[in-house]
């Protein structure tokens, strides 16, 4: 019995000694950098320096991240330059194509004028204030593209440049059924169709026009006239282009009328 107790006491003592030894070993193996809050790392010059862990790690990461960033940026520039040199011809053709496609342009279609518009019957030149355009951006029949705006029947130019302007108008003139002569007081006043330019800083000016004399109708019901005007003009950003006619009541069938411009 005594031997058994002695044996057990020896085992307990031996285990205790081993535990103490393990604890001491662990304590001895803990790095002094943690105890002292210091670490040894290379600085920007490549020399190993000892210092506070937080600051040494911050400086180390800053230096290495900066070097890696500069290297990546340099490699990226070299890669881009090589790609541009290898694909110069193809890229230039794409740039030219996108430049042409991005030029300001507009195409409007004729529309029946309202009563408020047709009240202007005796004016020297009456503006056509109502046009149609498709708000769908990829429309090919009537559209406003790349900055051109529509304002009260006018097309507003977005940038300075040389523009091609055009307009097509069909006139229908009622005539006297007995004589075939136009139902107007002064036959000497011709049918006129013109493009005008307006800017807030300058007075409205006529750009181009087409004039046609009145004729005696062969069918004695009406006369039909087709007028087309076009020109090339140097315009400033903000210039407003409009179409005017000598008698707006002649605009009976407006589906084929058109008005537009584009930068050349």
ZADO-1210 file (C-alpha; in nm, 4 decimals, padded with zeros to 6 digits):
<atoms>
<atom x="00.0000" y="00.0000" z="00.0000" code="UNK" pos="1"/>
<atom x="00.2812" y="00.2371" z="00.0948" code="UNK" pos="2"/>
<atom x="00.4668" y="00.1472" z="-00.2216" code="UNK" pos="3"/>
<atom x="00.1594" y="00.2213" z="-00.4272" code="UNK" pos="4"/>
<atom x="00.1171" y="00.5660" z="-00.2746" code="UNK" pos="5"/>
<atom x="00.4852" y="00.6380" z="-00.3221" code="UNK" pos="6"/>
<atom x="00.4591" y="00.5339" z="-00.6850" code="UNK" pos="7"/>
<atom x="00.1558" y="00.7569" z="-00.7427" code="UNK" pos="8"/>
<atom x="00.3260" y="01.0529" z="-00.5733" code="UNK" pos="9"/>
<atom x="00.6283" y="01.0038" z="-00.7946" code="UNK" pos="10"/>
<atom x="00.4143" y="01.0008" z="-01.1080" code="UNK" pos="11"/>
<atom x="00.2329" y="01.3198" z="-01.0016" code="UNK" pos="12"/>
<atom x="00.5635" y="01.4918" z="-00.9260" code="UNK" pos="13"/>
<atom x="00.7071" y="01.3777" z="-01.2569" code="UNK" pos="14"/>
<atom x="00.4065" y="01.5046" z="-01.4542" code="UNK" pos="15"/>
<atom x="00.4179" y="01.8368" z="-01.2688" code="UNK" pos="16"/>
<atom x="00.7850" y="01.8781" z="-01.3543" code="UNK" pos="17"/>
<atom x="00.7157" y="01.8003" z="-01.7180" code="UNK" pos="18"/>
<atom x="00.4317" y="02.0579" z="-01.7323" code="UNK" pos="19"/>
<atom x="00.6498" y="02.3245" z="-01.5750" code="UNK" pos="20"/>
<atom x="00.9257" y="02.2413" z="-01.8226" code="UNK" pos="21"/>
<atom x="00.6844" y="02.2692" z="-02.1164" code="UNK" pos="22"/>
<atom x="00.5551" y="02.6055" z="-01.9954" code="UNK" pos="23"/>
<atom x="00.9073" y="02.7386" z="-01.9490" code="UNK" pos="24"/>
<atom x="01.0044" y="02.6121" z="-02.2927" code="UNK" pos="25"/>
<atom x="00.7077" y="02.7866" z="-02.4553" code="UNK" pos="26"/>
<atom x="00.7911" y="03.1092" z="-02.2766" code="UNK" pos="27"/>
<atom x="01.1491" y="03.0864" z="-02.3905" code="UNK" pos="28"/>
<atom x="01.0447" y="03.0225" z="-02.7500" code="UNK" pos="29"/>
<atom x="00.8152" y="03.3312" z="-02.7726" code="UNK" pos="30"/>
<atom x="00.9956" y="03.5828" z="-03.0039" code="UNK" pos="31"/>
<atom x="01.1417" y="03.8849" z="-02.8376" code="UNK" pos="32"/>
<atom x="00.9848" y="04.0938" z="-03.1182" code="UNK" pos="33"/>
<atom x="00.6450" y="04.0347" z="-02.9613" code="UNK" pos="34"/>
<atom x="00.7662" y="04.1043" z="-02.6093" code="UNK" pos="35"/>
<atom x="00.9415" y="04.4216" z="-02.7128" code="UNK" pos="36"/>
<atom x="00.6960" y="04.5099" z="-02.9953" code="UNK" pos="37"/>
<atom x="00.9911" y="04.5307" z="-03.2373" code="UNK" pos="38"/>
<atom x="01.0751" y="04.3680" z="-03.5700" code="UNK" pos="39"/>
<atom x="01.3723" y="04.3516" z="-03.8050" code="UNK" pos="40"/>
<atom x="01.2974" y="04.4324" z="-04.1723" code="UNK" pos="41"/>
<atom x="01.4759" y="04.5802" z="-04.4711" code="UNK" pos="42"/>
<atom x="01.4275" y="04.9500" z="-04.5343" code="UNK" pos="43"/>
<atom x="01.3973" y="05.1302" z="-04.8688" code="UNK" pos="44"/>
<atom x="01.7772" y="05.1187" z="-04.9122" code="UNK" pos="45"/>
<atom x="01.7912" y="04.7424" z="-04.8579" code="UNK" pos="46"/>
<atom x="01.9481" y="04.7595" z="-04.5112" code="UNK" pos="47"/>
<atom x="01.8069" y="04.5570" z="-04.2241" code="UNK" pos="48"/>
<atom x="01.6803" y="04.7786" z="-03.9439" code="UNK" pos="49"/>
<atom x="01.5121" y="04.7065" z="-03.6129" code="UNK" pos="50"/>
<atom x="01.2198" y="04.9130" z="-03.4948" code="UNK" pos="51"/>
<atom x="00.8652" y="04.9216" z="-03.3653" code="UNK" pos="52"/>
<atom x="00.6564" y="04.6575" z="-03.5353" code="UNK" pos="53"/>
<atom x="00.3751" y="04.8895" z="-03.6460" code="UNK" pos="54"/>
<atom x="00.6019" y="05.1499" z="-03.8058" code="UNK" pos="55"/>
<atom x="00.8480" y="04.9010" z="-03.9554" code="UNK" pos="56"/>
<atom x="00.5629" y="04.6994" z="-04.1115" code="UNK" pos="57"/>
<atom x="00.3935" y="05.0160" z="-04.2412" code="UNK" pos="58"/>
<atom x="00.7141" y="05.1448" z="-04.4005" code="UNK" pos="59"/>
<atom x="00.7983" y="04.8033" z="-04.5393" code="UNK" pos="60"/>
<atom x="00.4549" y="04.7601" z="-04.6988" code="UNK" pos="61"/>
<atom x="00.4508" y="05.1168" z="-04.8317" code="UNK" pos="62"/>
<atom x="00.7897" y="05.0771" z="-04.9972" code="UNK" pos="63"/>
<atom x="00.7146" y="04.7389" z="-05.1493" code="UNK" pos="64"/>
<atom x="00.3609" y="04.8293" z="-05.2636" code="UNK" pos="65"/>
<atom x="00.4917" y="05.1488" z="-05.4245" code="UNK" pos="66"/>
<atom x="00.7604" y="04.9544" z="-05.6103" code="UNK" pos="67"/>
<atom x="00.5109" y="04.6917" z="-05.7234" code="UNK" pos="68"/>
<atom x="00.2663" y="04.9624" z="-05.8393" code="UNK" pos="69"/>
<atom x="00.5337" y="05.1421" z="-06.0421" code="UNK" pos="70"/>
<atom x="00.6366" y="04.8142" z="-06.2004" code="UNK" pos="71"/>
<atom x="00.2788" y="04.7201" z="-06.2912" code="UNK" pos="72"/>
<atom x="00.2114" y="05.0655" z="-06.4360" code="UNK" pos="73"/>
<atom x="00.5258" y="05.0541" z="-06.6447" code="UNK" pos="74"/>
<atom x="00.4408" y="04.7098" z="-06.7776" code="UNK" pos="75"/>
<atom x="00.0882" y="04.8266" z="-06.8563" code="UNK" pos="76"/>
<atom x="00.2165" y="05.1322" z="-07.0497" code="UNK" pos="77"/>
<atom x="00.4563" y="04.9179" z="-07.2462" code="UNK" pos="78"/>
<atom x="00.1773" y="04.6705" z="-07.3248" code="UNK" pos="79"/>
<atom x="-00.0543" y="04.9515" z="-07.4387" code="UNK" pos="80"/>
<atom x="00.2155" y="05.1081" z="-07.6543" code="UNK" pos="81"/>
<atom x="00.2898" y="04.7766" z="-07.8195" code="UNK" pos="82"/>
<atom x="-00.0805" y="04.7182" z="-07.8860" code="UNK" pos="83"/>
<atom x="-00.1178" y="05.0648" z="-08.0422" code="UNK" pos="84"/>
<atom x="00.1842" y="05.0124" z="-08.2650" code="UNK" pos="85"/>
<atom x="00.0666" y="04.6681" z="-08.3763" code="UNK" pos="86"/>
<atom x="-00.2912" y="04.7847" z="-08.4477" code="UNK" pos="87"/>
<atom x="-00.2393" y="05.1447" z="-08.5574" code="UNK" pos="88"/>
<atom x="-00.4030" y="05.1134" z="-08.9006" code="UNK" pos="89"/>
<atom x="-00.7124" y="04.9328" z="-08.7728" code="UNK" pos="90"/>
<atom x="-00.7577" y="05.1720" z="-08.4791" code="UNK" pos="91"/>
<atom x="-00.7263" y="05.4776" z="-08.7028" code="UNK" pos="92"/>
<atom x="-00.9984" y="05.3451" z="-08.9321" code="UNK" pos="93"/>
<atom x="-01.2255" y="05.2919" z="-08.6315" code="UNK" pos="94"/>
<atom x="-01.1554" y="05.6451" z="-08.5061" code="UNK" pos="95"/>
<atom x="-01.2346" y="05.7924" z="-08.8464" code="UNK" pos="96"/>
<atom x="-01.5599" y="05.5966" z="-08.8641" code="UNK" pos="97"/>
<atom x="-01.6718" y="05.6977" z="-08.5139" code="UNK" pos="98"/>
<atom x="-01.5814" y="06.0609" z="-08.5875" code="UNK" pos="99"/>
<atom x="-01.8111" y="06.0669" z="-08.8889" code="UNK" pos="100"/>
<atom x="-02.0872" y="05.8878" z="-08.7026" code="UNK" pos="101"/>
<atom x="-02.0623" y="06.1324" z="-08.4099" code="UNK" pos="102"/>
<atom x="-02.1040" y="06.4457" z="-08.6210" code="UNK" pos="103"/>
<atom x="-02.4095" y="06.6597" z="-08.5418" code="UNK" pos="104"/>
<atom x="-02.6964" y="06.5944" z="-08.7819" code="UNK" pos="105"/>
<atom x="-03.0728" y="06.6243" z="-08.8044" code="UNK" pos="106"/>
<atom x="-03.3511" y="06.5286" z="-09.0405" code="UNK" pos="107"/>
<atom x="-03.7096" y="06.6475" z="-08.9906" code="UNK" pos="108"/>
<atom x="-04.0259" y="06.5446" z="-09.1728" code="UNK" pos="109"/>
<atom x="-04.3210" y="06.7598" z="-09.2697" code="UNK" pos="110"/>
<atom x="-04.6233" y="06.7915" z="-09.0455" code="UNK" pos="111"/>
<atom x="-04.9643" y="06.9495" z="-09.0787" code="UNK" pos="112"/>
<atom x="-04.9560" y="07.3020" z="-08.9408" code="UNK" pos="113"/>
<atom x="-05.1968" y="07.3953" z="-08.6617" code="UNK" pos="114"/>
<atom x="-05.4574" y="07.6712" z="-08.6866" code="UNK" pos="115"/>
<atom x="-05.2361" y="07.8965" z="-08.4742" code="UNK" pos="116"/>
<atom x="-04.9607" y="07.8614" z="-08.7306" code="UNK" pos="117"/>
<atom x="-05.1783" y="07.9050" z="-09.0373" code="UNK" pos="118"/>
<atom x="-05.3098" y="08.2350" z="-08.9017" code="UNK" pos="119"/>
<atom x="-04.9923" y="08.3951" z="-09.0373" code="UNK" pos="120"/>
<atom x="-05.1250" y="08.4532" z="-09.3863" code="UNK" pos="121"/>
<atom x="-05.0159" y="08.8000" z="-09.4769" code="UNK" pos="122"/>
<atom x="-04.6630" y="08.7993" z="-09.3360" code="UNK" pos="123"/>
<atom x="-04.3787" y="08.8584" z="-09.5799" code="UNK" pos="124"/>
<atom x="-04.2182" y="08.5276" z="-09.4811" code="UNK" pos="125"/>
<atom x="-04.3895" y="08.2890" z="-09.2390" code="UNK" pos="126"/>
<atom x="-04.1874" y="08.0308" z="-09.0442" code="UNK" pos="127"/>
<atom x="-04.2798" y="07.6639" z="-09.0510" code="UNK" pos="128"/>
<atom x="-04.3011" y="07.5944" z="-08.6794" code="UNK" pos="129"/>
<atom x="-04.4067" y="07.2318" z="-08.6743" code="UNK" pos="130"/>
<atom x="-04.1949" y="06.9351" z="-08.7858" code="UNK" pos="131"/>
<atom x="-04.1765" y="06.5698" z="-08.6940" code="UNK" pos="132"/>
<atom x="-03.8758" y="06.3693" z="-08.5831" code="UNK" pos="133"/>
<atom x="-03.8360" y="06.0210" z="-08.4414" code="UNK" pos="134"/>
<atom x="-03.7085" y="06.0153" z="-08.0830" code="UNK" pos="135"/>
<atom x="-03.5703" y="05.6658" z="-08.1392" code="UNK" pos="136"/>
<atom x="-03.1911" y="05.7291" z="-08.1606" code="UNK" pos="137"/>
<atom x="-03.1252" y="05.4849" z="-08.4472" code="UNK" pos="138"/>
<atom x="-03.3996" y="05.6089" z="-08.6778" code="UNK" pos="139"/>
<atom x="-03.2835" y="05.6715" z="-09.0358" code="UNK" pos="140"/>
<atom x="-03.5839" y="05.8702" z="-09.1612" code="UNK" pos="141"/>
<atom x="-03.6146" y="06.1544" z="-08.9086" code="UNK" pos="142"/>
<atom x="-03.3865" y="06.2208" z="-08.6150" code="UNK" pos="143"/>
<atom x="-03.1786" y="06.4573" z="-08.4000" code="UNK" pos="144"/>
<atom x="-02.8256" y="06.3365" z="-08.3341" code="UNK" pos="145"/>
<atom x="-02.5109" y="06.4318" z="-08.1465" code="UNK" pos="146"/>
<atom x="-02.6233" y="06.7526" z="-07.9843" code="UNK" pos="147"/>
<atom x="-02.8609" y="06.9060" z="-08.2403" code="UNK" pos="148"/>
<atom x="-03.1744" y="07.0363" z="-08.0649" code="UNK" pos="149"/>
<atom x="-03.5228" y="07.1201" z="-08.1869" code="UNK" pos="150"/>
<atom x="-03.6801" y="07.4443" z="-08.0660" code="UNK" pos="151"/>
<atom x="-04.0093" y="07.5867" z="-08.1938" code="UNK" pos="152"/>
<atom x="-03.9522" y="07.4710" z="-08.5507" code="UNK" pos="153"/>
<atom x="-03.5813" y="07.5556" z="-08.5532" code="UNK" pos="154"/>
<atom x="-03.2716" y="07.3379" z="-08.5463" code="UNK" pos="155"/>
<atom x="-03.0136" y="07.4561" z="-08.2928" code="UNK" pos="156"/>
<atom x="-02.6495" y="07.3919" z="-08.3882" code="UNK" pos="157"/>
<atom x="-02.4368" y="07.2454" z="-08.1023" code="UNK" pos="158"/>
<atom x="-02.0822" y="07.3264" z="-08.2226" code="UNK" pos="159"/>
<atom x="-01.9006" y="07.5627" z="-08.4552" code="UNK" pos="160"/>
<atom x="-01.8329" y="07.4302" z="-08.8031" code="UNK" pos="161"/>
<atom x="-01.9307" y="07.4109" z="-09.1672" code="UNK" pos="162"/>
<atom x="-02.2748" y="07.2607" z="-09.2193" code="UNK" pos="163"/>
<atom x="-02.4786" y="07.1396" z="-09.5139" code="UNK" pos="164"/>
<atom x="-02.8359" y="07.2700" z="-09.4885" code="UNK" pos="165"/>
<atom x="-03.1344" y="07.1604" z="-09.6941" code="UNK" pos="166"/>
<atom x="-03.5120" y="07.1784" z="-09.7201" code="UNK" pos="167"/>
<atom x="-03.7765" y="07.0403" z="-09.9566" code="UNK" pos="168"/>
<atom x="-04.1260" y="07.1907" z="-09.9618" code="UNK" pos="169"/>
<atom x="-04.4321" y="07.1083" z="-10.1743" code="UNK" pos="170"/>
<atom x="-04.6761" y="07.3943" z="-10.2318" code="UNK" pos="171"/>
<atom x="-05.0416" y="07.3586" z="-10.3351" code="UNK" pos="172"/>
<atom x="-05.1986" y="07.6817" z="-10.4592" code="UNK" pos="173"/>
<atom x="-05.5777" y="07.7066" z="-10.5077" code="UNK" pos="174"/>
<atom x="-05.6952" y="07.8617" z="-10.8331" code="UNK" pos="175"/>
<atom x="-06.0057" y="08.0237" z="-10.9782" code="UNK" pos="176"/>
<atom x="-06.2185" y="07.7527" z="-11.1395" code="UNK" pos="177"/>
<atom x="-06.3234" y="07.9788" z="-11.4264" code="UNK" pos="178"/>
<atom x="-05.9841" y="08.1184" z="-11.5251" code="UNK" pos="179"/>
<atom x="-05.7291" y="07.8893" z="-11.3622" code="UNK" pos="180"/>
<atom x="-05.5518" y="08.1894" z="-11.2127" code="UNK" pos="181"/>
<atom x="-05.4230" y="08.1691" z="-10.8534" code="UNK" pos="182"/>
<atom x="-05.6588" y="08.3058" z="-10.5916" code="UNK" pos="183"/>
<atom x="-05.4304" y="08.5872" z="-10.4761" code="UNK" pos="184"/>
<atom x="-05.4471" y="08.9640" z="-10.4970" code="UNK" pos="185"/>
<atom x="-05.0955" y="09.0299" z="-10.6241" code="UNK" pos="186"/>
<atom x="-04.9604" y="08.7900" z="-10.8875" code="UNK" pos="187"/>
<atom x="-04.6339" y="08.9813" z="-10.8869" code="UNK" pos="188"/>
<atom x="-04.5473" y="08.8478" z="-10.5435" code="UNK" pos="189"/>
<atom x="-04.3723" y="08.5156" z="-10.6135" code="UNK" pos="190"/>
<atom x="-04.3741" y="08.1938" z="-10.4132" code="UNK" pos="191"/>
<atom x="-04.0653" y="08.1972" z="-10.1952" code="UNK" pos="192"/>
<atom x="-03.9001" y="07.9263" z="-09.9881" code="UNK" pos="193"/>
<atom x="-03.5945" y="08.0140" z="-09.7777" code="UNK" pos="194"/>
<atom x="-03.3600" y="07.9063" z="-09.4972" code="UNK" pos="195"/>
<atom x="-03.2894" y="08.1571" z="-09.2207" code="UNK" pos="196"/>
<atom x="-03.0297" y="08.1804" z="-08.9458" code="UNK" pos="197"/>
<atom x="-03.0954" y="08.3323" z="-08.6059" code="UNK" pos="198"/>
<atom x="-02.8615" y="08.3962" z="-08.3136" code="UNK" pos="199"/>
<atom x="-02.9340" y="08.5732" z="-07.9885" code="UNK" pos="200"/>
<atom x="-02.6421" y="08.8073" z="-08.0536" code="UNK" pos="201"/>
<atom x="-02.7314" y="08.8935" z="-08.4152" code="UNK" pos="202"/>
<atom x="-03.0384" y="08.9715" z="-08.6225" code="UNK" pos="203"/>
<atom x="-03.2090" y="08.7003" z="-08.8250" code="UNK" pos="204"/>
<atom x="-03.0612" y="08.6662" z="-09.1730" code="UNK" pos="205"/>
<atom x="-03.1563" y="08.4780" z="-09.4864" code="UNK" pos="206"/>
<atom x="-02.9068" y="08.2095" z="-09.5890" code="UNK" pos="207"/>
<atom x="-03.0511" y="08.0863" z="-09.9178" code="UNK" pos="208"/>
<atom x="-03.3853" y="08.0854" z="-10.0994" code="UNK" pos="209"/>
<atom x="-03.5785" y="07.9686" z="-10.4027" code="UNK" pos="210"/>
<atom x="-03.8327" y="08.1861" z="-10.5860" code="UNK" pos="211"/>
<atom x="-04.0988" y="08.0667" z="-10.8295" code="UNK" pos="212"/>
<atom x="-04.3563" y="08.2773" z="-11.0215" code="UNK" pos="213"/>
<atom x="-04.7259" y="08.2038" z="-11.0096" code="UNK" pos="214"/>
<atom x="-04.8730" y="08.0109" z="-11.3011" code="UNK" pos="215"/>
<atom x="-05.2142" y="07.9557" z="-11.4538" code="UNK" pos="216"/>
<atom x="-05.3399" y="07.6126" z="-11.3601" code="UNK" pos="217"/>
<atom x="-05.4004" y="07.3641" z="-11.6383" code="UNK" pos="218"/>
<atom x="-05.6627" y="07.1786" z="-11.4350" code="UNK" pos="219"/>
<atom x="-05.8099" y="07.5073" z="-11.3056" code="UNK" pos="220"/>
<atom x="-05.8256" y="07.3638" z="-10.9530" code="UNK" pos="221"/>
<atom x="-05.4800" y="07.4180" z="-10.8137" code="UNK" pos="222"/>
<atom x="-05.1107" y="07.4603" z="-10.8905" code="UNK" pos="223"/>
<atom x="-04.8444" y="07.2416" z="-10.7330" code="UNK" pos="224"/>
<atom x="-04.4886" y="07.3592" z="-10.6866" code="UNK" pos="225"/>
<atom x="-04.1920" y="07.1683" z="-10.5523" code="UNK" pos="226"/>
<atom x="-03.9102" y="07.3755" z="-10.4069" code="UNK" pos="227"/>
<atom x="-03.5706" y="07.2504" z="-10.2907" code="UNK" pos="228"/>
<atom x="-03.3036" y="07.4691" z="-10.1311" code="UNK" pos="229"/>
<atom x="-02.9626" y="07.3721" z="-09.9996" code="UNK" pos="230"/>
<atom x="-02.6387" y="07.5411" z="-09.9147" code="UNK" pos="231"/>
<atom x="-02.3146" y="07.5136" z="-09.7195" code="UNK" pos="232"/>
<atom x="-02.2810" y="07.7594" z="-09.4332" code="UNK" pos="233"/>
<atom x="-02.0340" y="07.8361" z="-09.1566" code="UNK" pos="234"/>
<atom x="-02.2278" y="07.8314" z="-08.8299" code="UNK" pos="235"/>
<atom x="-02.1556" y="07.9020" z="-08.4653" code="UNK" pos="236"/>
<atom x="-02.2712" y="07.7026" z="-08.1653" code="UNK" pos="237"/>
<atom x="-02.6169" y="07.8254" z="-08.0728" code="UNK" pos="238"/>
<atom x="-02.7184" y="07.9329" z="-08.4229" code="UNK" pos="239"/>
<atom x="-03.0805" y="07.8430" z="-08.4999" code="UNK" pos="240"/>
<atom x="-03.1837" y="07.7423" z="-08.8522" code="UNK" pos="241"/>
<atom x="-03.5439" y="07.7709" z="-08.9697" code="UNK" pos="242"/>
<atom x="-03.7528" y="07.7323" z="-09.2853" code="UNK" pos="243"/>
<atom x="-03.9795" y="08.0134" z="-09.4018" code="UNK" pos="244"/>
<atom x="-04.2272" y="08.0403" z="-09.6887" code="UNK" pos="245"/>
<atom x="-04.4152" y="08.3265" z="-09.8463" code="UNK" pos="246"/>
<atom x="-04.7578" y="08.1671" z="-09.7923" code="UNK" pos="247"/>
<atom x="-04.7891" y="07.8992" z="-09.5277" code="UNK" pos="248"/>
<atom x="-05.1468" y="07.8132" z="-09.6275" code="UNK" pos="249"/>
<atom x="-05.0016" y="07.6443" z="-09.9371" code="UNK" pos="250"/>
<atom x="-04.8682" y="07.3640" z="-09.7172" code="UNK" pos="251"/>
<atom x="-05.1580" y="07.1230" z="-09.7673" code="UNK" pos="252"/>
<atom x="-04.9906" y="06.7828" z="-09.8082" code="UNK" pos="253"/>
<atom x="-04.6794" y="06.7863" z="-09.5912" code="UNK" pos="254"/>
<atom x="-04.5708" y="06.4208" z="-09.5767" code="UNK" pos="255"/>
<atom x="-04.2914" y="06.4677" z="-09.8295" code="UNK" pos="256"/>
<atom x="-04.1582" y="06.7936" z="-09.6860" code="UNK" pos="257"/>
<atom x="-03.8202" y="06.7768" z="-09.5189" code="UNK" pos="258"/>
<atom x="-03.5662" y="06.9925" z="-09.3385" code="UNK" pos="259"/>
<atom x="-03.2240" y="06.9015" z="-09.2083" code="UNK" pos="260"/>
<atom x="-02.8556" y="06.9685" z="-09.1646" code="UNK" pos="261"/>
<atom x="-02.5285" y="06.7933" z="-09.0890" code="UNK" pos="262"/>
<atom x="-02.1726" y="06.8914" z="-09.0074" code="UNK" pos="263"/>
<atom x="-01.9275" y="06.8372" z="-09.2924" code="UNK" pos="264"/>
</atoms>
